[in-house]
Amino acid sequence: MKKFLKLTKINLYTFFDIHKIINARGFKEVKKVLPMLLLYIFSFGFLMFTFYKGIAFVIDGLIQLNMPYIILVMIMVMVSVTSALTTVFKVNKTLFNAKDYSFLLSLPIKKRTIISSKIINLYIINFVFAAMLLIPTYIAYILKVDVNIWFHFLYLTTFFLIPVVPTIIGCLIGTIFMAIVSKLKYKTSIDILISILFIFAIYYLSYKIQSMSSMDLANISTSIVDKFNNLYPLTKVYLNIMKDNSLFDLILFVVLSLGLYQAFKYSIVKFFNGINSKLSEVTIVNKYQDKDVKVSNKLYSLYKKEIKKYFSSSLYVLNTAIGCIMLLLVLGAFAIFGGDTIDKVLEMPELSNYLVFYGPLVFGVFCVLSCTTNSSISLEGKNLWILKSLPINIKDIFISKVMVNLTILLPTLLVSSIILTYIAKLSIIQFIALLFTPVMYAFFISGFGLLINLFFPDFNWTNEVKVIKQSIAVLASLAVGMLVAMGPLFIKTDMNKTLYSFLIGVIVFILTLILYYILFNKGKRIFKSL
């Protein structure tokens, strides 16, 4: 138990970067991590406040239907579905195929302890995010509905158990999904496609919810709860607990949650080696042919290495190409359905006109959302020394990483510019502006992402999610990039829109020249010291 608790604590400290503050030597090391922790706290607080306002709004409608308890079950369903879905995508690199598994096995720790710790880590991460919904729900409910002391006991008891079974379900689905996908030839592409569909489904649902009244949401919540009573048996049990204050159902909820956890843990420990080896095995079918050996120059070889690494990770592709994907989908919708139709569907009358007038600047916003370089140094991990030991100019290493980002952005900008020019019947000057300014943004964000990652590298990661989505470099490059890209959109001017776009492009070009000068000088010195 002692080793289990210590291992769990270390994993959590690493995930939330708490260990860097605890083990920091002086304020200089603390201030590198403190902004990230403060950002976590602010983000959690802001999201909880937002959820509270939305939940209180729905409760008002449910009170009119005399069914306020439905919101408790609805949030339980939302937490369960979210926990299960996020676990599906996390189980492959957290429970199975974990980079630290071989290292942990070499320590005097039982395999059962290691696996139990990883399952608990999945649960705790899900619980932290579940708490952002469960706590605001509790506060909103007790403020708007008269409750007795027994309610507090029931709610707080189930509070910690709600994510348990969904985490197990997510692990099972994720394992089966990875077992199927790992046998397919284009498994990374399939993973990316499914993730994109999931993200856009979430965007669509959140957009539709914004236009609904409290009574609409109340009726939808009731309908969803009714359907989940049949799909997920614990929904019915939880409904009885909250509605009837049923002690029997509370005991059943606790026994089922803990019993299923123990059964799942026992099964995973028993069959872990077989499952892990099956999921990590790679089958290569390749017919050998005697060919002339091709020799590439150093820069091109570096570029090929970087591009292969990029497309080998569905998580990396998805989180860095989302801006390009969104831009192409939006323009594709305009081309197919027409601007007026899209304006009506999205209930934004001037959207198409705004896109035409400020196209170059809007394209720039999508560019800063797609940055591969802000985590490219960190992703080298403990293999950075290999790259540094090669007889290669550091400038070529930087250029190869920038080229990967440009490979994603430049073709997207060209296709998008052609589509918008065709739809809006733009002139040749407007087409040039539509290319020039976004291309400047593309070069800017590519260099800035790399530079900021040199200042804030993170090599002590066991899961690439940490550096791709949660690192200081990623958040800083996104914040600064959005400021540079969206700032000009809020400046009111009577200047011709095309001329204004050219002017912004020239300013970004000058900033980019300064940026690359810093990157190829100070950046080199920082890289050598890493």
C-alpha positions as CSV (number, residue, x, y, z in Angstrom):
1,M,0.0,0.0,0.0
2,K,2.9,2.4,0.8
3,K,4.5,1.9,-2.6
4,F,1.1,2.2,-4.3
5,L,0.4,5.6,-2.6
6,K,3.9,6.9,-3.3
7,L,3.7,5.8,-7.0
8,T,0.3,7.4,-7.4
9,K,1.4,10.6,-5.8
10,I,4.5,10.8,-8.0
11,N,2.4,10.3,-11.2
12,L,-0.1,13.0,-10.1
13,Y,2.7,15.4,-9.2
14,T,4.2,14.9,-12.6
15,F,0.9,15.3,-14.5
16,F,0.1,18.6,-12.8
17,D,3.8,19.8,-12.6
18,I,3.6,20.1,-8.8
19,H,6.9,18.2,-8.4
20,K,8.7,21.1,-10.1
21,I,7.6,23.5,-7.4
22,I,8.3,21.0,-4.5
23,N,11.7,20.2,-5.8
24,A,12.6,23.7,-7.1
25,R,15.9,25.2,-6.2
26,G,15.2,28.8,-5.7
27,F,12.6,31.2,-7.0
28,K,14.0,31.1,-10.5
29,E,12.9,27.5,-11.0
30,V,9.5,28.1,-9.3
31,K,8.6,31.0,-11.6
32,K,9.0,28.7,-14.6
33,V,6.2,26.5,-13.4
34,L,4.1,28.8,-11.3
35,P,2.3,30.5,-14.3
36,M,1.1,27.1,-15.5
37,L,-0.3,26.2,-12.0
38,L,-2.0,29.6,-11.8
39,L,-3.4,29.1,-15.2
40,Y,-4.8,25.7,-14.2
41,I,-6.4,27.3,-11.1
42,F,-7.9,30.2,-13.1
43,S,-9.2,27.9,-15.8
44,F,-10.8,25.6,-13.4
45,G,-12.4,28.5,-11.5
46,F,-13.7,30.1,-14.7
47,L,-15.1,26.9,-16.0
48,M,-16.8,26.1,-12.7
49,F,-18.4,29.5,-12.6
50,T,-19.6,29.1,-16.2
51,F,-21.0,25.7,-15.4
52,Y,-22.7,27.1,-12.3
53,K,-24.5,29.8,-14.3
54,G,-25.7,27.3,-16.9
55,I,-26.8,24.7,-14.4
56,A,-28.7,27.3,-12.4
57,F,-30.4,28.4,-15.6
58,V,-31.6,24.8,-16.3
59,I,-32.8,24.3,-12.7
60,D,-35.1,27.2,-13.1
61,G,-36.9,25.4,-16.0
62,L,-36.9,22.1,-14.0
63,I,-38.5,23.8,-11.0
64,Q,-41.4,24.8,-13.3
65,L,-41.8,21.1,-14.2
66,N,-41.5,20.2,-10.5
67,M,-38.5,17.9,-11.3
68,P,-35.4,19.8,-10.1
69,Y,-33.7,16.5,-9.1
70,I,-33.4,15.7,-12.9
71,I,-30.4,18.1,-13.1
72,L,-28.5,16.0,-10.6
73,V,-29.0,12.9,-12.8
74,M,-28.3,14.8,-16.0
75,I,-24.9,16.0,-14.7
76,M,-24.2,12.5,-13.5
77,V,-24.8,11.3,-17.0
78,M,-22.7,14.0,-18.5
79,V,-19.8,13.2,-16.1
80,S,-20.1,9.5,-16.9
81,V,-20.1,10.0,-20.7
82,T,-17.2,12.5,-20.6
83,S,-15.1,10.3,-18.3
84,A,-15.7,7.3,-20.5
85,L,-14.9,9.1,-23.8
86,T,-11.8,10.8,-22.5
87,T,-10.5,7.5,-21.0
88,V,-10.9,5.9,-24.4
89,F,-8.3,8.3,-25.8
90,K,-6.0,8.2,-22.7
91,V,-5.8,4.5,-22.0
92,N,-3.4,3.6,-24.7
93,K,-0.5,5.8,-23.4
94,T,-1.4,5.8,-19.7
95,L,-2.4,2.2,-18.9
96,F,-1.0,0.4,-21.9
97,N,2.1,1.3,-24.0
98,A,3.2,3.6,-21.2
99,K,6.8,4.8,-21.7
100,D,7.7,4.3,-18.1
101,Y,6.4,0.8,-17.7
102,S,9.7,-1.0,-18.4
103,F,11.5,1.3,-16.0
104,L,8.9,0.7,-13.2
105,L,9.2,-3.0,-13.7
106,S,12.9,-2.8,-13.0
107,L,12.2,-1.3,-9.6
108,P,11.3,-3.5,-6.5
109,I,7.6,-2.8,-7.1
110,K,5.0,-5.5,-7.9
111,K,3.3,-5.5,-11.3
112,R,-0.1,-5.3,-9.5
113,T,0.9,-2.2,-7.7
114,I,2.1,-0.5,-10.9
115,I,-1.1,-1.3,-12.8
116,S,-3.4,-0.4,-9.9
117,S,-1.6,3.0,-9.7
118,K,-2.2,3.7,-13.4
119,I,-5.9,2.8,-13.1
120,I,-6.2,5.1,-10.1
121,N,-4.4,7.9,-12.0
122,L,-7.0,7.6,-14.8
123,Y,-9.8,7.8,-12.2
124,I,-8.3,10.8,-10.4
125,I,-7.7,12.7,-13.6
126,N,-11.3,12.0,-14.6
127,F,-12.5,13.0,-11.1
128,V,-10.7,16.3,-11.2
129,F,-12.6,17.3,-14.3
130,A,-15.8,15.7,-13.1
131,A,-15.6,17.9,-10.0
132,M,-15.8,21.0,-12.2
133,L,-19.4,19.9,-13.0
134,L,-20.4,18.2,-9.8
135,I,-19.4,21.1,-7.4
136,P,-21.2,23.8,-9.3
137,T,-24.2,21.5,-9.5
138,Y,-24.2,20.9,-5.8
139,I,-24.0,24.7,-5.0
140,A,-26.7,25.7,-7.5
141,Y,-29.0,23.0,-6.3
142,I,-28.8,23.7,-2.6
143,L,-29.3,27.5,-3.3
144,K,-32.4,27.0,-5.5
145,V,-34.0,23.9,-3.9
146,D,-34.9,23.1,-0.3
147,V,-32.9,20.1,0.8
148,N,-32.5,18.1,4.0
149,I,-29.4,17.0,5.8
150,W,-29.7,13.5,4.3
151,F,-29.3,14.9,0.8
152,H,-25.8,16.3,1.6
153,F,-24.7,12.8,2.8
154,L,-26.1,11.1,-0.3
155,Y,-24.6,13.6,-2.7
156,L,-21.2,13.7,-1.1
157,T,-21.0,9.9,-0.9
158,T,-21.8,9.3,-4.6
159,F,-19.7,12.4,-5.5
160,F,-16.4,10.3,-5.4
161,L,-17.9,7.2,-7.0
162,I,-19.5,8.6,-10.1
163,P,-16.4,8.5,-12.4
164,V,-15.4,4.9,-11.3
165,V,-17.5,2.8,-13.6
166,P,-17.2,5.2,-16.6
167,T,-13.4,5.0,-16.2
168,I,-13.6,1.2,-16.4
169,I,-16.0,1.3,-19.4
170,G,-13.6,3.8,-21.1
171,C,-10.7,1.5,-20.5
172,L,-12.5,-1.5,-22.0
173,I,-13.7,0.4,-25.1
174,G,-10.3,2.1,-25.5
175,T,-8.5,-1.3,-25.3
176,I,-10.8,-2.9,-27.8
177,F,-10.6,0.1,-30.1
178,M,-6.8,0.1,-30.0
179,A,-6.7,-3.7,-30.6
180,I,-8.8,-3.2,-33.8
181,V,-7.1,0.0,-35.0
182,S,-3.5,-1.3,-34.4
183,K,-4.1,-4.1,-37.0
184,L,-5.1,-1.6,-39.7
185,K,-2.7,-0.1,-42.2
186,Y,-3.8,3.5,-41.7
187,K,-4.5,3.4,-38.0
188,T,-3.2,7.0,-37.3
189,S,-5.5,8.4,-40.0
190,I,-8.5,6.5,-38.6
191,D,-7.7,7.7,-35.1
192,I,-7.5,11.3,-36.4
193,L,-10.7,11.1,-38.3
194,I,-12.7,9.7,-35.3
195,S,-11.2,12.4,-33.0
196,I,-12.1,15.2,-35.5
197,L,-15.7,13.9,-35.7
198,F,-15.9,13.8,-31.9
199,I,-14.6,17.4,-31.6
200,F,-17.0,18.8,-34.2
201,A,-19.9,16.9,-32.6
202,I,-19.1,18.7,-29.3
203,Y,-18.8,22.1,-31.0
204,Y,-22.2,21.5,-32.7
205,L,-24.0,20.5,-29.5
206,S,-22.5,23.4,-27.5
207,Y,-23.6,25.8,-30.3
208,K,-27.2,24.5,-30.4
209,I,-27.5,24.7,-26.6
210,Q,-26.7,28.4,-26.6
211,S,-30.0,29.2,-28.5
212,M,-32.3,27.2,-26.1
213,S,-34.5,28.5,-23.3
214,S,-34.4,27.0,-19.7
215,M,-37.6,25.1,-20.5
216,D,-36.1,23.6,-23.7
217,L,-33.0,22.5,-21.8
218,A,-35.2,21.1,-19.0
219,N,-37.2,19.0,-21.4
220,I,-34.1,17.8,-23.2
221,S,-32.5,16.9,-19.8
222,T,-35.6,14.8,-18.9
223,S,-35.5,13.0,-22.2
224,I,-31.8,12.2,-21.9
225,V,-32.2,10.9,-18.4
226,D,-35.1,8.6,-19.5
227,K,-33.0,7.2,-22.4
228,F,-29.9,6.6,-20.1
229,N,-32.0,4.8,-17.6
230,N,-32.0,1.9,-20.1
231,L,-28.5,2.4,-21.5
232,Y,-26.6,2.8,-18.3
233,P,-28.2,1.0,-15.3
234,L,-26.4,3.1,-12.7
235,T,-28.5,6.1,-13.9
236,K,-31.7,4.5,-12.6
237,V,-29.9,3.7,-9.3
238,Y,-28.7,7.3,-9.0
239,L,-32.1,8.7,-9.8
240,N,-33.6,6.7,-7.0
241,I,-31.0,8.0,-4.6
242,M,-31.5,11.6,-5.5
243,K,-35.3,11.5,-5.9
244,D,-36.4,9.1,-3.1
245,N,-33.4,9.3,-0.7
246,S,-33.1,5.5,-1.1
247,L,-30.5,4.0,1.3
248,F,-30.8,0.7,-0.5
249,D,-29.9,2.2,-3.9
250,L,-27.0,4.1,-2.2
251,I,-25.5,0.8,-0.9
252,L,-26.1,-0.8,-4.4
253,F,-24.3,2.2,-6.1
254,V,-21.3,1.8,-3.8
255,V,-21.1,-2.0,-4.0
256,L,-21.4,-1.9,-7.8
257,S,-18.8,0.8,-8.3
258,L,-16.2,-0.7,-5.9
259,G,-17.0,-4.3,-7.0
260,L,-16.6,-3.6,-10.7
261,Y,-13.4,-1.7,-10.0
262,Q,-11.9,-4.7,-8.1
263,A,-13.0,-7.1,-10.8
264,F,-11.5,-4.9,-13.6
265,K,-8.3,-4.5,-11.7
266,Y,-8.0,-8.2,-11.1
267,S,-8.6,-9.0,-14.8
268,I,-6.2,-6.4,-16.0
269,V,-3.4,-7.5,-13.7
270,K,-3.9,-11.1,-14.8
271,F,-4.0,-10.5,-18.6
272,F,-1.9,-7.3,-18.7
273,N,1.3,-8.7,-20.4
274,G,-0.7,-10.3,-23.2
275,I,-2.9,-7.3,-23.9
276,N,0.1,-4.8,-23.7
277,S,2.2,-6.9,-26.0
278,K,-0.6,-7.2,-28.5
279,L,-1.3,-3.5,-28.5
280,S,2.3,-2.6,-28.9
281,E,3.3,-5.1,-31.5
282,V,4.0,-3.8,-35.1
283,T,3.5,-5.8,-38.2
284,I,5.5,-4.8,-41.2
285,V,4.8,-6.2,-44.6
286,N,7.5,-5.1,-47.0
287,K,8.9,-6.8,-50.1
288,Y,12.6,-6.2,-50.4
289,Q,13.8,-4.9,-53.7
290,D,17.3,-4.2,-54.7
291,K,17.5,-0.5,-55.5
292,D,20.1,2.2,-55.7
293,V,20.6,3.9,-52.3
294,K,19.5,7.5,-52.4
295,V,21.5,10.1,-50.6
296,S,19.8,13.3,-49.3
297,N,21.3,16.4,-47.9
298,K,21.3,17.0,-44.1
299,L,18.4,19.5,-44.1
300,Y,16.1,17.3,-46.2
301,S,17.0,14.2,-44.1
302,L,16.1,16.2,-40.9
303,Y,12.8,17.3,-42.5
304,K,11.9,13.7,-43.4
305,K,12.6,12.6,-39.8
306,E,10.4,15.4,-38.4
307,I,7.5,14.9,-40.8
308,K,7.5,11.2,-40.1
309,K,7.5,11.8,-36.4
310,Y,4.6,14.3,-36.8
311,F,2.3,12.0,-38.8
312,S,3.1,9.0,-36.5
313,S,1.2,10.6,-33.6
314,S,-2.5,11.2,-34.1
315,L,-2.6,13.4,-30.9
316,Y,0.1,15.6,-32.3
317,V,-1.6,16.0,-35.7
318,L,-5.1,16.6,-34.2
319,N,-4.0,19.3,-31.8
320,T,-1.8,21.1,-34.2
321,A,-3.8,20.9,-37.4
322,I,-7.2,21.7,-36.0
323,G,-7.0,25.3,-37.3
324,C,-6.3,24.1,-40.8
325,I,-9.1,21.5,-40.6
326,M,-11.6,24.1,-39.4
327,L,-10.7,26.6,-42.1
328,L,-11.1,24.1,-44.9
329,L,-14.4,22.8,-43.5
330,V,-15.9,26.3,-43.1
331,L,-14.9,27.3,-46.7
332,G,-16.0,23.9,-48.0
333,A,-19.5,24.6,-46.4
334,F,-19.6,28.0,-48.0
335,A,-18.7,26.6,-51.4
336,I,-21.3,23.8,-51.2
337,F,-24.2,25.5,-49.5
338,G,-23.5,29.2,-50.2
339,G,-22.8,32.1,-47.8
340,D,-26.5,33.0,-47.2
341,T,-27.4,29.5,-46.2
342,I,-24.5,29.2,-43.7
343,D,-25.3,32.6,-42.3
344,K,-28.9,31.5,-41.6
345,V,-27.9,28.1,-40.2
346,L,-25.3,29.7,-37.8
347,E,-27.7,32.7,-37.2
348,M,-24.8,35.1,-38.0
349,P,-26.1,37.4,-40.8
350,E,-22.8,39.1,-41.7
351,L,-20.5,36.1,-41.3
352,S,-19.9,35.6,-45.0
353,N,-19.4,39.3,-45.7
354,Y,-17.0,39.5,-42.7
355,L,-15.0,36.6,-44.0
356,V,-14.7,38.3,-47.4
357,F,-13.7,41.7,-46.1
358,Y,-11.3,40.4,-43.4
359,G,-10.3,37.1,-45.1
360,P,-6.5,37.6,-44.8
361,L,-6.7,38.4,-41.1
362,V,-9.2,35.7,-40.4
363,F,-6.9,33.2,-42.2
364,G,-4.2,34.5,-39.9
365,V,-6.2,33.5,-36.8
366,F,-6.6,29.9,-38.1
367,C,-2.8,29.9,-38.7
368,V,-1.9,30.6,-35.1
369,L,-4.2,27.7,-34.0
370,S,-2.0,25.3,-36.0
371,C,1.5,25.4,-34.6
372,T,3.7,22.2,-34.5
373,T,6.8,23.9,-33.3
374,N,5.7,24.9,-29.8
375,S,6.2,21.4,-28.6
376,S,8.8,20.0,-31.1
377,I,11.8,20.6,-28.9
378,S,10.0,19.1,-25.8
379,L,9.0,16.0,-27.9
380,E,12.6,15.1,-28.4
381,G,12.5,14.1,-24.7
382,K,15.5,12.2,-23.5
383,N,16.7,11.6,-27.0
384,L,17.7,15.3,-27.5
385,W,21.3,14.4,-26.9
386,I,21.3,12.3,-30.1
387,L,20.2,15.3,-32.1
388,K,22.7,17.6,-30.5
389,S,25.6,15.1,-31.1
390,L,25.0,14.9,-34.8
391,P,27.4,16.9,-37.1
392,I,24.5,19.2,-38.2
393,N,24.2,22.9,-38.0
394,I,21.7,23.9,-35.3
395,K,20.2,26.3,-37.8
396,D,19.2,23.4,-40.0
397,I,17.6,21.7,-37.1
398,F,15.4,24.8,-36.5
399,I,14.6,25.1,-40.2
400,S,13.5,21.5,-40.5
401,K,11.1,21.9,-37.6
402,V,9.7,25.2,-39.1
403,M,9.3,23.4,-42.5
404,V,7.0,20.8,-40.9
405,N,4.6,23.6,-39.7
406,L,4.8,25.3,-43.1
407,T,4.0,22.0,-44.8
408,I,0.7,21.9,-42.9
409,L,-0.1,25.6,-43.3
410,L,1.0,26.7,-46.7
411,P,-1.0,24.2,-48.8
412,T,-4.1,24.9,-46.6
413,L,-3.7,28.7,-47.2
414,L,-3.3,28.2,-50.9
415,V,-6.4,26.0,-51.2
416,S,-8.4,28.2,-48.9
417,S,-7.5,31.3,-50.8
418,I,-8.5,29.8,-54.1
419,I,-11.9,28.6,-52.7
420,L,-12.7,32.0,-51.2
421,T,-11.6,33.9,-54.3
422,Y,-13.9,31.6,-56.4
423,I,-16.9,32.0,-54.0
424,A,-16.6,35.8,-53.5
425,K,-15.3,36.6,-57.0
426,L,-12.3,38.5,-55.6
427,S,-9.9,40.5,-57.7
428,I,-6.3,39.5,-58.3
429,I,-5.1,42.1,-55.7
430,Q,-7.4,40.7,-53.1
431,F,-6.2,37.2,-53.9
432,I,-2.6,38.3,-53.4
433,A,-3.5,39.9,-50.1
434,L,-5.4,36.7,-49.1
435,L,-2.1,34.8,-49.6
436,F,0.5,37.3,-48.5
437,T,-0.8,38.2,-45.0
438,P,-1.6,34.7,-43.8
439,V,1.7,33.4,-45.1
440,M,3.4,36.0,-43.0
441,Y,1.4,34.7,-40.0
442,A,2.4,31.2,-40.9
443,F,6.2,32.0,-40.8
444,F,5.7,34.1,-37.6
445,I,3.9,31.5,-35.6
446,S,6.3,28.7,-36.8
447,G,9.3,30.6,-35.6
448,F,7.7,32.0,-32.4
449,G,6.5,28.5,-31.4
450,L,10.0,27.1,-31.7
451,L,11.6,30.0,-29.8
452,I,9.1,29.8,-26.9
453,N,9.7,26.1,-26.7
454,L,13.4,26.7,-26.4
455,F,12.7,29.1,-23.4
456,F,10.3,26.6,-21.8
457,P,11.3,23.1,-22.7
458,D,9.8,20.0,-20.9
459,F,11.8,16.8,-21.2
460,N,10.5,15.0,-18.1
461,W,7.3,13.6,-19.6
462,T,5.9,10.1,-19.8
463,N,2.8,11.0,-21.9
464,E,3.0,13.2,-24.9
465,V,-0.3,14.7,-24.0
466,K,1.5,16.8,-21.4
467,V,3.8,18.7,-23.8
468,I,1.3,18.8,-26.8
469,K,-1.6,20.2,-24.9
470,Q,-0.6,21.3,-21.4
471,S,2.9,22.8,-21.5
472,I,3.7,26.5,-20.9
473,A,5.2,26.8,-24.4
474,V,2.0,25.7,-26.1
475,L,-0.2,28.0,-24.1
476,A,2.2,31.0,-24.4
477,S,2.5,30.6,-28.2
478,L,-1.3,30.3,-28.5
479,A,-1.9,33.4,-26.3
480,V,0.6,35.6,-28.1
481,G,-0.3,34.3,-31.5
482,M,-4.0,35.0,-30.9
483,L,-3.1,38.5,-29.7
484,V,-1.1,39.2,-32.8
485,A,-3.7,37.7,-35.1
486,M,-6.9,38.9,-33.6
487,G,-5.7,42.4,-32.4
488,P,-5.9,43.9,-36.0
489,L,-9.5,42.6,-36.3
490,F,-10.7,44.8,-33.4
491,I,-9.0,48.0,-34.7
492,K,-11.5,50.3,-36.3
493,T,-10.2,52.0,-39.4
494,D,-11.6,53.7,-42.5
495,M,-8.7,52.3,-44.6
496,N,-9.5,50.1,-47.6
497,K,-9.8,46.5,-46.2
498,T,-7.3,45.1,-48.8
499,L,-4.8,47.8,-48.1
500,Y,-5.2,47.3,-44.4
501,S,-4.6,43.6,-44.7
502,F,-1.4,44.3,-46.7
503,L,-0.2,46.8,-44.0
504,I,-0.8,44.2,-41.3
505,G,1.1,41.6,-43.4
506,V,4.1,44.0,-43.7
507,I,4.1,44.6,-39.9
508,V,4.0,40.8,-39.3
509,F,6.8,40.4,-41.9
510,I,9.0,42.8,-39.9
511,L,8.2,41.1,-36.6
512,T,9.1,37.8,-38.3
513,L,12.5,39.0,-39.5
514,I,13.3,40.2,-35.9
515,L,12.0,36.9,-34.5
516,Y,14.2,34.7,-36.8
517,Y,17.2,36.8,-36.0
518,I,16.7,36.1,-32.3
519,L,16.0,32.4,-33.0
520,F,19.1,31.9,-35.1
521,N,21.3,33.7,-32.5
522,K,20.0,33.5,-29.0
523,G,18.0,30.4,-29.8
524,K,21.2,28.6,-30.9
525,R,22.9,29.3,-27.5
526,I,19.8,28.1,-25.6
527,F,19.7,24.9,-27.7
528,K,23.3,24.2,-26.9
529,S,22.7,24.6,-23.2
530,L,19.7,22.3,-23.0
